[in-house]
Amino acid sequence: MAKLLIIDDERAIRSTLREILEYESYEVDDIDNGIDGLELIKKNNYDLVLCDIKMNKMDGMEVLENALIMKPDLPFIMISGHGTVETAIEASKKGAFDFVSKPPDLNRLLITVRNALDRGTLVTETKVLKRRVSKTRHILGESDSISKIKETIERVAPTEARVLITGANGSGKELVARWIHEKSNRADAPLIEVNCAAIPSELIESELFGHEKGSFTSAVKQRIGKFELANGGTLFLDEIGDMSLSAQAKVLRALQEHKITKVGGEKEQEVNVRVLAATNKDLLKEIELGNFRMDLYHRLNVINIHVPHLTERTDDIPVIAQQFLEEICGDYGMPVKKISDGAMDALKALPWTGNVRELHNMIERLIILSDKTITENDVVAFANPTGGTNIGTAVAGGGNGSSGGSSINYEKFSNFQDYKDFAEKEFIKFKLEKNNWNVSKTADDIEIQRSHLYSKIEKFGLKRAE
């Protein structure tokens, strides 16, 4: 639930705004002056502030300036009964998200609030993304194929050319897209990612272009689409080969005309977006089958970057594994474990059906389940064709790793609940990986409600490896 603050010296306005916003299920605080408002902003994590401009103790512009010094990303909507175009422009220059006149129009106010909160969420997600990118800013590996990819990225990133990234699942296509964005002239603007395969075909157009309230049964409010959110930045369309033909037609128009129209809307909106796309499918074959548009393919495929399968660059595995080892141990706050030469050779010999993503999961598993040095026996014990944790084999081997491989170190469990949590986490992680992180299918497989599975994912801090 979003938390909002109203700063206004008119009790009637505060009361009206509070009633409207609480009815929309927002958590609302209000205060009658800017000085106390700044104190509340300092002490609380508000998602949005609605602030009057003309107030006695401190005017709204001053509140805005001081608040943004403390919290630069906090969205502000300025309110005034004496609004002019000049006032609105000044508020915008000082960092306000938008300007609303008194008495506020209900629909306009709610749309403005929702849009401001959407932008606030976007800023937060972008910061998280940049932290993730900063940890793996460069693509790991020194093989000829990876060196060529790095060189291509250096050349293409500063341009506006569209890029089609191809490769198997888990090979690192997302990382290539992020690196292109980070090295582009749009790096300070948002990078918005859309997994086309994860969105139902009937909702993909709404996701990409937004929709107007009432445009279809569940459209209870206006929605900003990903093209609009990415305006000025980069839009990454992952698994574009799974996009419906009707959505492909609209994407093609957006690329040709740099304009979009919300679902159920009539007004065209110009967008300035660089589009990167990725797929694990052979799009030329999909074109032959009638599943993909030839004209869209040529629009997207200005530059093609193919990311090779991990088994095609096994010499890179030691470099990647060591990097993952250091990162994951750092995340867990533990000393970096050593990995023996035999273990590294064993890793290089595995089939890696899940590519780099599977290698990341494997290293994390080895860190959790092995002793100070990861051995060849550990790799054998905790690897299997599906990429899941071979807990059964490890447990069967007893507590000292005597049965052909490393076993679970029971000393690290202080009670049965600790061990039960460990086993549950590993089981859920295995099932999610097996289903390529399809939560609905995994919930069906293990016969629990999807909401319950989401709670477990949050409880154990499970995340899909990049």
HELIX and SHEET records of a PDB file:
HELIX    1   1 ARG A   11  TYR A   23  1                                  13    
HELIX    2   2 GLY A   34  LYS A   43  1                                  10    
HELIX    3   3 GLY A   60  MET A   70  1                                  11    
HELIX    4   4 VAL A   85  LYS A   93  1                                   9    
HELIX    5   5 LEU A  106  LYS A  135  1                                  30    
HELIX    6   6 ASP A  144  VAL A  156  1                                  13    
HELIX    7   7 LYS A  173  GLU A  182  1                                  10    
HELIX    8   8 CYS A  196  ALA A  198  5                                   3    
HELIX    9   9 ILE A  204  PHE A  209  1                                   6    
HELIX   10  10 LYS A  226  LEU A  229  1                                   4    
HELIX   11  11 ILE A  240  ASP A  242  5                                   3    
HELIX   12  12 LEU A  245  GLU A  257  1                                  13    
HELIX   13  13 LEU A  283  GLU A  288  1                                   6    
HELIX   14  14 MET A  294  LEU A  300  1                                   7    
HELIX   15  15 LEU A  310  GLU A  312  5                                   3    
HELIX   16  16 THR A  314  ASP A  316  5                                   3    
HELIX   17  17 ILE A  317  TYR A  332  1                                  16    
HELIX   18  18 ASP A  341  ALA A  349  1                                   9    
HELIX   19  19 ASN A  355  LEU A  369  1                                  15    
HELIX   20  20 GLU A  376  ALA A  381  1                                   6    
HELIX   21  21 ILE A  391  ALA A  396  1                                   6    
HELIX   22  22 TYR A  410  LYS A  412  5                                   3    
HELIX   23  23 PHE A  416  LYS A  434  1                                  19    
HELIX   24  24 VAL A  439  ASP A  445  1                                   7    
HELIX   25  25 ARG A  450  PHE A  460  1                                  11    
SHEET    1   A 5 GLU A  27  ILE A  31  0                                        
SHEET    2   A 5 LYS A   3  ILE A   7  1                                        
SHEET    3   A 5 LEU A  48  ASP A  52  1                                        
SHEET    4   A 5 PHE A  76  SER A  80  1                                        
SHEET    5   A 5 ASP A  98  SER A 101  1                                        
SHEET    1   B 5 LEU A 191  ASN A 195  0                                        
SHEET    2   B 5 THR A 234  ASP A 238  1                                        
SHEET    3   B 5 ARG A 274  THR A 279  1                                        
SHEET    4   B 5 VAL A 163  THR A 166  1                                        
SHEET    5   B 5 ILE A 303  HIS A 306  1                                        
SHEET    1   C 2 LYS A 259  THR A 261  0                                        
SHEET    2   C 2 GLU A 268  GLU A 270 -1                                        
SHEET    1   D 2 LYS A 338  ILE A 339  0                                        
SHEET    2   D 2 THR A 373  ILE A 374  1                                        
END                                                                             
